[in-house]
Amino acid sequence: MVFLRTIRHVQLSILSWKHLSSKMDKVGTSIHSSADAEVFDVPMSVIIRPFPPDVNEEKVQSLINTLNNSETESLVPPIDILWIKGSEGGDYYYSFGGCHRYTAHKQIGRQFIKAKLIKSTITDLRSYLGNSTPDLK
């Protein structure tokens, strides 16, 4: 059986981010239970990647070839992004995996990347960053 996924185009406007935030309030918090989670087109400019990517350039080039072909670009799976609300309501989007996919999108100048947003907390973020976790507002 083929499952169709809805792809939402997220705009950079404040209204769109408020809409996204309201939709995310209904999303589960487990990456593993979100196999059928909604996929969003997230602006590359809002994604925070605290660690430099360690990538194999051959894999990146393969992904670039796949992304540049309209018949195969849908085969690239979405990345996972932790969506965290700051203490004063700010929205923060952290990504730790998907290095090759992220790098391929960056290298070809894509403005958006397909992603599953996982509602997370500052405590979750601390498990990745330890004492380097910023004070998110």
N, C-alpha and C positions, 0 to 999 in steps of 0.2 A: 504494500500500500504506500502510495506517495503522499507525504504530508506537505502541504503548501505553507510557507511561512510568510507572514506579512512583514514587509520592510517599511519602516517609518523613516521619513526624511526629517531629520532634526535640523532646524535652522538655528542660526547663531543669535537670534533675537531673544530677549528676556522672556517674552510671552511663550515662545516655544520651549524654553528651559523650564518654565513653570508648569507647562503642560506635561513635559517629560517627568518632572518631579512628582506630579500628581499620579501619573500612571505607574511610576515605580513604587509608590506606596503599597501597591497590590502584589508586587512581585516577591517570591520567596527569597530567602537569604542564603540558600545553599547552592553552590556551584553544581554539585553533583545531582541535585534534584531539579535542575532547571534545563533539562535536555530539550524541553519544548518551550523554553523561554522565548519571548518576543525578541526579534533581532532589529536593532536600530542602526541607522547610518549616523555615526557619531563624528563630529568635527575633529579632525586630527589635532587642531590647535588647543583643544581643552584637555587632551589626554596627558597625564603626568606619568612619566616613566623614570623612576628614581635611580635605576641601575642602567649602565651602558649595555647595549645589546652585544651578545657574543654570537655572531652569525657566520654561517657558511655561505660565501658569496655565490656558490653554484645553486644552492637552495633558493637564495633571494632571486637570482636571475630566472630560475624556473618559475617561481611565483609571479615575477614580472611578466613573463611570457603568457602565463595563464590569465593574469588580470587584463592584459592587453588584447585578449581574444574574447570577443563578445559571446562566443559559443561555450567558453570554458570558465569565464570569470566567476560564475555562480558556484563553481566547485570549491572555491576557497572558503573554508569555514570562518565564521566570525570569531573575533578575539573575545576574551572575557575581560570586563572592566569592573572594578570595584567602585560603586557609587556611594560616596560618603557625604553625609550632611555635617557641616561644621557646627560649632557651638552657637554660632549666631545665624545659622541657616544657609551658609554658603554651600555650593555644590562642588564636589571634588571628584575627579574621575581618574583612578589609578589603574595602571596596567602593568603586570609583571611578566606575563607569558606572551606568546604570539610574536616573539621577536622578529622572526623571518617575515611574517605577514606584515607587521608594522613597518619594518625597514623597506619592504618592497613597495608599499603604498607611499612611503616618504620619498623614495628614489624616483618614482614616476610622477610625483607632484599631486597625488590624490588629495582632495580636500576633506574627504570623509572615508571612514572605514566601517565595515559591518562589525557590530559588536553586540554581545549579550551583556546587559547591565545587571550586576549582582548587588543588591542593596546590602551595604556593609556598615560597620561602625569604626570608630577610631580605635577601639580595642582590637578589631580584626586587622586594621592597618599596622598596629603596633607589633603584631606577630610577624610581619614582614620587615619592619623597619627598626624595631627595638627602640632604644633611646633616641634614635634619629627621627622619630615620628614628630612632624611639625604640629604646632598648635593651630588646628584648622578652625577658622572663624565662620 
